[in-house]
Each structure stands twice: as structure tokens, then as C-alpha cells.
Amino acid sequence: MSKDAPETFRTVRTRPLFQLREQVPPLYVVGKTPNAFRRVGIVTGGSFAGERLSGQVVSGGNDWQAVRGDGCTKLDVRLLLNTTDDALIVLTYQVLRHGPPAVMQAIDRGDIVDPASYYFRLTGLFETSAPKYDWLNRVIAIGIGDRRPLGPIYHMFEVL
């Protein structure tokens, strides 16, 4: 980074959006395909809570996973959020998750591991027709995850 660059270009500022908890039963294992080892999770529910919006995760979302040859798992997730005031928000996000093989094996077994022991990061986008939450249509979100036995927990932030 150039020391001559304005501060805006030298740091990334964020603002908390919410904590997202998903319920994901055991994954469907498709297996080795020509592109990756594929797994699919069906999101059966969950919740999200933050200062500006809170609510429930609508059952039926999906979590498409590709375990790559380098040991990194790429997730492509699509959810429908229902706020406490009944606004519907589409959330799509992509995740990269990787770490030491022993840690990743522990996660796959359903063990609880220290989230600092592996990388679990996301980028997300929102869509809604609700006037109150229209601002989300112009937000890029980032997040940090923690995979728990019943599903992931994400701490999501708006990039300012």
C-alpha cells in the first residue's frame, strides 16, 4: 500500500450487522465429481440478531459445498431471512473455510473447535423489496464464521 494513498484506501471500515445462527442437519454427500468433492446442506432454520435487524432464517435455504484439492472448502449459500417485522430478505454469500487437517477433520466429525484455529470467512449480498431495509440492497457484507455441530454461527459486518 502506498503511504500517499488517502486513508479511505488504506483501511477497511465495517459496522456490525448481526449474528447469524443456522440450523444445518447432516450434509448430503454427493462425493467426488470432476470439479471437487461435493456436499450439500439444507438449512432448516435459524435466527439472526443485530442492532438494526433481527429475525428468523426461513427453512429451505441451501449450502452447496465444494471441498477442493487444496483442502479448502468453498461454500455457496442462499438463504431467506424473515425479520421480526415480517420483511423478507434474500441473503447470498460465499465462504472459504480451511485450516490444519486435524482441525478440519474435527469439524467434519461435529467437534467444537476454537474458531481461531481455522479460517472461515464470507462475503455476502442482500436483496429485499422492503422499504425499511432498502439500504441492504447496496451493502456488501463480510463475516467470520464458527462451525458448530448444529450449524454455523456467523458474525456479519457491513463494509462502509
PEHU-V639617 format. One record per residue. N is the residue number from 0. RES is the residue in one small letter. PHI is phi in degrees with one decimal (none if undefined). PSI is psi in whole degrees, -180 to 180 (NA if undefined). OMEGA is omega in degrees with one decimal (none if undefined). Layout:
# PEHU-V639617
n=N res=RES phi=PHI psi=PSI omega=OMEGA
n=N res=RES phi=PHI psi=PSI omega=OMEGA
This chain:
# PEHU-V639617
n=0 res=m phi=none psi=141 omega=179.3
n=1 res=s phi=-80.1 psi=134 omega=176.0
n=2 res=k phi=-66.4 psi=-19 omega=-179.2
n=3 res=d phi=-83.4 psi=-11 omega=-178.6
n=4 res=a phi=-69.4 psi=145 omega=175.5
n=5 res=p phi=-60.2 psi=154 omega=-180.0
n=6 res=e phi=-52.3 psi=-36 omega=179.9
n=7 res=t phi=-54.2 psi=-32 omega=-176.9
n=8 res=f phi=-96.0 psi=-3 omega=-177.2
n=9 res=r phi=-103.2 psi=-13 omega=179.8
n=10 res=t phi=-140.1 psi=159 omega=174.3
n=11 res=v phi=-111.9 psi=122 omega=178.7
n=12 res=r phi=-99.4 psi=143 omega=179.6
n=13 res=t phi=-134.2 psi=165 omega=175.4
n=14 res=r phi=-136.9 psi=133 omega=-179.4
n=15 res=p phi=-57.9 psi=137 omega=173.5
n=16 res=l phi=-102.1 psi=-63 omega=-179.4
n=17 res=f phi=-170.9 psi=167 omega=167.6
n=18 res=q phi=-97.9 psi=130 omega=-178.3
n=19 res=l phi=-114.0 psi=126 omega=176.2
n=20 res=r phi=-117.3 psi=126 omega=179.9
n=21 res=e phi=-114.3 psi=146 omega=172.2
n=22 res=q phi=-102.3 psi=119 omega=-179.0
n=23 res=v phi=-132.2 psi=108 omega=176.9
n=24 res=p phi=-65.2 psi=178 omega=179.7
n=25 res=p phi=-49.3 psi=142 omega=-176.5
n=26 res=l phi=-73.1 psi=152 omega=167.5
n=27 res=y phi=-83.2 psi=126 omega=-178.6
n=28 res=v phi=-101.5 psi=109 omega=177.5
n=29 res=v phi=-76.6 psi=-41 omega=178.6
n=30 res=g phi=104.2 psi=-167 omega=-175.6
n=31 res=k phi=-72.8 psi=123 omega=174.3
n=32 res=t phi=-115.3 psi=176 omega=178.6
n=33 res=p phi=-59.6 psi=-25 omega=-175.9
n=34 res=n phi=-97.4 psi=-33 omega=-175.4
n=35 res=a phi=-173.5 psi=174 omega=170.6
n=36 res=f phi=-85.7 psi=117 omega=-170.8
n=37 res=r phi=-101.8 psi=139 omega=172.8
n=38 res=r phi=-136.5 psi=152 omega=179.4
n=39 res=v phi=-134.0 psi=130 omega=176.1
n=40 res=g phi=-112.4 psi=140 omega=174.7
n=41 res=i phi=-103.4 psi=122 omega=-179.5
n=42 res=v phi=-83.9 psi=117 omega=-174.3
n=43 res=t phi=-96.1 psi=-2 omega=179.1
n=44 res=g phi=157.6 psi=-166 omega=179.9
n=45 res=g phi=143.8 psi=-167 omega=-178.6
n=46 res=s phi=-151.0 psi=162 omega=173.2
n=47 res=f phi=-141.2 psi=144 omega=-177.2
n=48 res=a phi=-147.0 psi=129 omega=178.0
n=49 res=g phi=-156.6 psi=177 omega=-177.5
n=50 res=e phi=-65.7 psi=-36 omega=-174.4
n=51 res=r phi=-103.2 psi=-17 omega=176.6
n=52 res=l phi=-160.9 psi=146 omega=-180.0
n=53 res=s phi=-149.8 psi=163 omega=177.2
n=54 res=g phi=161.6 psi=-153 omega=-175.9
n=55 res=q phi=-118.3 psi=151 omega=171.2
n=56 res=v phi=-87.4 psi=125 omega=-179.9
n=57 res=v phi=-73.9 psi=134 omega=178.6
n=58 res=s phi=-60.4 psi=141 omega=175.6
n=59 res=g phi=115.3 psi=-1 omega=174.8
n=60 res=g phi=-66.6 psi=171 omega=-179.2
n=61 res=n phi=-140.5 psi=156 omega=-173.2
n=62 res=d phi=-135.4 psi=97 omega=-179.1
n=63 res=w phi=-91.9 psi=123 omega=-174.7
n=64 res=q phi=-116.8 psi=140 omega=173.8
n=65 res=a phi=-124.8 psi=112 omega=175.4
n=66 res=v phi=-87.0 psi=111 omega=-174.2
n=67 res=r phi=-81.0 psi=167 omega=179.6
n=68 res=g phi=-63.2 psi=-23 omega=179.3
n=69 res=d phi=-87.4 psi=6 omega=178.1
n=70 res=g phi=88.7 psi=-5 omega=179.0
n=71 res=c phi=-86.1 psi=137 omega=175.8
n=72 res=t phi=-101.8 psi=126 omega=176.8
n=73 res=k phi=-105.1 psi=126 omega=179.8
n=74 res=l phi=-110.9 psi=139 omega=173.9
n=75 res=d phi=-122.2 psi=111 omega=-169.2
n=76 res=v phi=-120.3 psi=140 omega=176.2
n=77 res=r phi=-132.1 psi=124 omega=-178.4
n=78 res=l phi=-130.1 psi=158 omega=169.5
n=79 res=l phi=-115.8 psi=123 omega=178.8
n=80 res=l phi=-103.3 psi=140 omega=176.4
n=81 res=n phi=-119.6 psi=112 omega=-176.6
n=82 res=t phi=-71.7 psi=166 omega=179.7
n=83 res=t phi=-62.9 psi=-21 omega=176.3
n=84 res=d phi=-103.9 psi=25 omega=171.9
n=85 res=d phi=66.1 psi=30 omega=170.2
n=86 res=a phi=-89.6 psi=142 omega=177.6
n=87 res=l phi=-101.3 psi=134 omega=-178.7
n=88 res=i phi=-132.3 psi=127 omega=174.1
n=89 res=v phi=-86.6 psi=130 omega=175.6
n=90 res=l phi=-121.6 psi=122 omega=172.7
n=91 res=t phi=-119.2 psi=138 omega=178.2
n=92 res=y phi=-151.4 psi=156 omega=175.4
n=93 res=q phi=-119.4 psi=146 omega=-174.2
n=94 res=v phi=-130.0 psi=146 omega=163.4
n=95 res=l phi=-118.5 psi=130 omega=179.8
n=96 res=r phi=-132.7 psi=124 omega=177.2
n=97 res=h phi=-156.3 psi=164 omega=179.4
n=98 res=g phi=177.9 psi=-172 omega=177.8
n=99 res=p phi=-58.4 psi=143 omega=-177.7
n=100 res=p phi=-51.6 psi=-41 omega=-179.2
n=101 res=a phi=-63.5 psi=-37 omega=179.2
n=102 res=v phi=-69.2 psi=-44 omega=-179.2
n=103 res=m phi=-65.6 psi=-38 omega=176.6
n=104 res=q phi=-65.0 psi=-38 omega=177.9
n=105 res=a phi=-63.6 psi=-43 omega=177.3
n=106 res=i phi=-61.3 psi=-45 omega=179.7
n=107 res=d phi=-62.2 psi=-29 omega=177.0
n=108 res=r phi=-78.4 psi=-14 omega=-177.4
n=109 res=g phi=95.2 psi=11 omega=177.6
n=110 res=d phi=-74.2 psi=152 omega=172.8
n=111 res=i phi=-88.3 psi=126 omega=179.1
n=112 res=v phi=-124.3 psi=160 omega=179.1
n=113 res=d phi=-65.8 psi=122 omega=-179.0
n=114 res=p phi=-61.8 psi=-18 omega=176.9
n=115 res=a phi=-76.5 psi=-9 omega=-176.9
n=116 res=s phi=-89.8 psi=0 omega=177.5
n=117 res=y phi=-151.8 psi=165 omega=-178.5
n=118 res=y phi=-97.4 psi=127 omega=-177.6
n=119 res=f phi=-149.1 psi=90 omega=-172.5
n=120 res=r phi=-126.9 psi=152 omega=-177.7
n=121 res=l phi=-136.5 psi=159 omega=166.8
n=122 res=t phi=-126.6 psi=136 omega=-175.1
n=123 res=g phi=-137.1 psi=157 omega=176.0
n=124 res=l phi=-132.9 psi=153 omega=-178.0
n=125 res=f phi=-121.3 psi=156 omega=170.7
n=126 res=e phi=-142.2 psi=133 omega=175.4
n=127 res=t phi=-155.6 psi=154 omega=173.2
n=128 res=s phi=-103.1 psi=-1 omega=-177.6
n=129 res=a phi=-74.1 psi=119 omega=-178.9
n=130 res=p phi=-54.3 psi=-39 omega=-177.9
n=131 res=k phi=-61.1 psi=-31 omega=-176.1
n=132 res=y phi=-111.6 psi=16 omega=-179.6
n=133 res=d phi=-55.0 psi=-31 omega=-179.7
n=134 res=w phi=-57.5 psi=-28 omega=179.1
n=135 res=l phi=-65.1 psi=-27 omega=-180.0
n=136 res=n phi=-63.2 psi=-14 omega=-177.9
n=137 res=r phi=-120.5 psi=29 omega=-177.7
n=138 res=v phi=-118.7 psi=137 omega=165.3
n=139 res=i phi=-103.4 psi=131 omega=-180.0
n=140 res=a phi=-108.5 psi=149 omega=169.5
n=141 res=i phi=-126.7 psi=159 omega=-178.7
n=142 res=g phi=-156.5 psi=164 omega=177.7
n=143 res=i phi=-122.2 psi=133 omega=-175.6
n=144 res=g phi=-113.9 psi=165 omega=175.7
n=145 res=d phi=-143.3 psi=115 omega=-178.1
n=146 res=r phi=-85.4 psi=118 omega=177.8
n=147 res=r phi=-108.4 psi=165 omega=-177.4
n=148 res=p phi=-56.8 psi=-36 omega=-177.7
n=149 res=l phi=-89.8 psi=-7 omega=-179.6
n=150 res=g phi=146.7 psi=171 omega=-176.5
n=151 res=p phi=-79.2 psi=157 omega=170.7
n=152 res=i phi=-121.4 psi=128 omega=179.9
n=153 res=y phi=-119.5 psi=141 omega=169.7
n=154 res=h phi=-106.6 psi=112 omega=-172.3
n=155 res=m phi=-107.6 psi=144 omega=-175.5
n=156 res=f phi=-132.9 psi=143 omega=171.0
n=157 res=e phi=-80.7 psi=131 omega=173.2
n=158 res=v phi=-82.7 psi=124 omega=-177.6
n=159 res=l phi=-86.0 psi=NA omega=none
